Amino acid sequence: MSDEALARLPSRDNIKRRIRMLRQDKKLPSAPNDPNFPNVPTALTVTSRGDKFLRCDTGPDILQSCDDFLVDGIFKILGYQNRYQEDVKFAHNINKIAASAFIPPCDVLHAYSRLALDLDNDYQDILNYFEDTYIGRLRPNNTRRQPTFSIEFWNMHTRTTQLSMRTNNSVEAWHRRIGCVFQCAQPTLWSFLQKLIHEEHATHADVVHINSGEAPKHKSKTNERFERRLLNLLLHPHDDILMQLNNIAQNICL
């Protein structure tokens, strides 16, 4: 665009405001302010192909009694997020705790006990949270309480050695994708549903392409290198469980 044309344009703020207005779907009612709103517009209950999109789930949820989640949330709650980002040694020791996910399930309790003795009091709050949530608190009779999430539920050793997909990889990638799609931290409810419907359509198109023979996207070379290193560590573990945790932690970044 020429300088003469640019000179005739309105201010940048006005242009952005106009674009936002044009992007809004005027057919939809205003987003509700009452959490007990009566219904959702019909257009937001189906996919672009007419399939049922919006469903209701009122059943029990394993997460309903859990207030905090490892790993990112607990750093914010306990005030360790900045330290993890700035203190290399602290971050590596935290990664050792996360490395428990790649220890064989039968060895996790032993690995945690050794690690808890090896780390100093700076890590006690996080160790307490990890023990209550993922290991089970030790009773006076030397047995453990049932944790919020069983070891078999969160352990990734078998999935990694079998080259299966690890849940967190897809979830994190989808989270980044959704952040790019929404481009805002607090969308309105109707906008939220609209974006999800558009994303569902894009995902459906990807599935159709893959089913038609298109090869899926390759991982980055860096990720592939870390995957090979991690797999090699699990297939040829160190005899010392603490050294194994240390080696696995070298390939983890939270």
N, C-alpha and C positions, 0 to 999 in steps of 0.2 A: 504494500500500500504506500502511495506517495506521501510526502510530507504535507502536501496541500490537503489530501484527504484526511490524514491524521489530525490536522489542525481543526477540521470541522466536526470531529467526533466529540461526543459528550465526555464528561469525566469518567475515569475508570470505575469509580464506585457506582455511577449511574448505569454503566454498561453491565457490570456484574449483577446489579439489582434487576435489570431488564432480563438478563439471561435466566436468573432464578425464577422470575415470574413466568417466563415462557416454558420453563421445564416443569412447572407445577401442573398437575392434572386437575383441571377445573371441574371435571365431572365428579370428583370425590368430595364428600363433605369435609368440613374442618375436623382436624384431629381432636379427639375427645380429651377433656381435662379431668373428667370423672373416671377413676379406676373401675367403677362399676357400670361402664357404658353398656347399653343394651345389646348391640350387635355390631358386626363388622360388615362393611360394604361387600356386596356379592362379588364384585370384580376382584376383590382381594382374597377370595376363598378358593380360587381355582388357578391352575397354571395357564400359560399361554396356549396350551393344547386342550384346555377344558377339563383336565383331570383335577380331582379334589386335591387341594393344596393345604388348606388350613384345617388342622385336626386338633382335637381336645384330648389332653392326657391328664387325668386326675388321680392316677394310680400312685402307689408308694414309690418313693425315689430314694436311692441309696445315699444321695447327697443332701437330703432334706435336713439332716441334723448336723451337717458339717458347715462351720462358719468360715474356716480358712482352708487354703489349699497350698501345698508345696508345689512349685518352688517359688515362683515370683511373688505370690501373695504373702507368704510368710516373711519374706524379706522386708516388705513394706510395713507389715504389722509390727515386727520386732525391731525395725530401724536399721536393718543390715544392708539395704539395697545399695546405698552409696559406697559402703565399705567393700562390698563384693565387687563393685565396678572399679574401685581404686586400689585395693590391696590384693596383690597377686597371690601371696601366700594364703590369705584368708579364703580367697575364691577357690584356690586349688583344694583346700581342706573341705570346703563345702561340696565341691565336685566329688570328693571321695564318698561323702554320704550318698549323693545321687548315684554313684557308681554301684551301690548295692543292688540296683535294678538289673545289673548284668552279671551278678553272682548266681550260681545255681541255687534254686530255691532251698534245697536241703542245707546249704551252707550260709544262708543269709543271717540267721541268728548268731552264728559263730562270728561272722564278719562284723556284724554290728557291735557285738560285745567287745571285740578286739579294738574296733575303731573308737568306741566310746571311752575306752581306757587310754587310748593314744592321744586323743584331743584334749585340750585344756578347758578351763572354765569359760573361755570366750564363746564356746560353741554349745554350752549347756542348754540354753533356751531352744535352740534348733534341734538338738538331740532329743530333748524332752518331747517336742512336737512330733518329731519323726517316730519316736518310740510309741507314743500313744496312738498315732494315726496309722502307721504302717508295720510296726513290729509287734506291739502288745506290751503293756506295762508289766514288769516283773513283779510277781507276788512274793510274800515272805516265804512261801513253801517252794520257791524256785521254779514255779510254773508261770506262764504268761497269760494275761488277759487277752481276750479276742480284740484285735485292732479294728479300727474303722474299715480299713481295706486289707483283706488277706494278702499274704505274700504272693500267692498264686495269681491274684488279680492284677498286681502291678509289676510283677517280675517280667523282664524282657529277655532273659538268657536264651530260652528255647526259641523264641521268635527270631532272635538275631542269628543264632547258629543255623536255623532252618531257612534263613534269608527271607523270612516273612516280613510283611509290613508292620512297623511299630506305630501304634495308634497316635502317639504324640507328634510324629513327623507330619502326618496328614492334617491333624488338628491345627498345628502351628502354621502350616502353609495355608490352610483355609482361613485362619484368623487374619493373616496378612492380606490375603486376597479380599476378604470382606472389608478390611480397613480401606483398601484402595477403591472398592466399589462404593462405599458409603461416603467417603471423603468428609465425614463430620463425626463428632463424638456423640452427639445426642440428636439423632433424627426423630421426627415425629413418628407416631405409631403407624400411620398409614404409609408414610414414606419408607419406613422400615420394612413393612410387608411388601411394598412394591419392589424394593431393591432385592428382597429375597426371591420374589417371583422371577425377576429378570435373571438373577444368578442361577436359579434352578433351570431356566431355559438354556443358559450358556453351558451349564454342566451337562444337560441332556444332549446338547449338540456335540460336546466333546466325547460323550459315551458313544454316540452314533458314529463319529469319525473313527474311534478306536475299534468298534465292532466291524467297521468297513475295511479294516486293515491298516489304518494309519498308526505308525509307531508312537508310543507315548514319549513325552519329553524326557531327555536324559538328565540325570543329576549333574551338578557342577563337578568339575574335576576335584575340587577341594573336598566336597562331601564324599565323593567316591573314595578318595584316599583315606579319609577318616573311617569310612565304613570297612575298608579292607584291613586297616590297622586294628579296629575293634574286633572284627571277626577273628583275626589271627590271635588276639589275646584270649578270646573265649575258647578257641579250639586248642590253644597251647598255654594254659594258665600257669602262673607262677606258683611254686609250692607254698610260699608265704602269702596268706590271705591279705595281709596289709599291703604287701608289695603289689599284689594283683589289683587291689582297690586304687593304689597310687597310679599304676600304669593305665588303668581304665580312665581315671580322672583326667589324664592328659588329653583324652579325646572327647571330653565333655565341655560344653559351654552352655550355661543356663541363661 
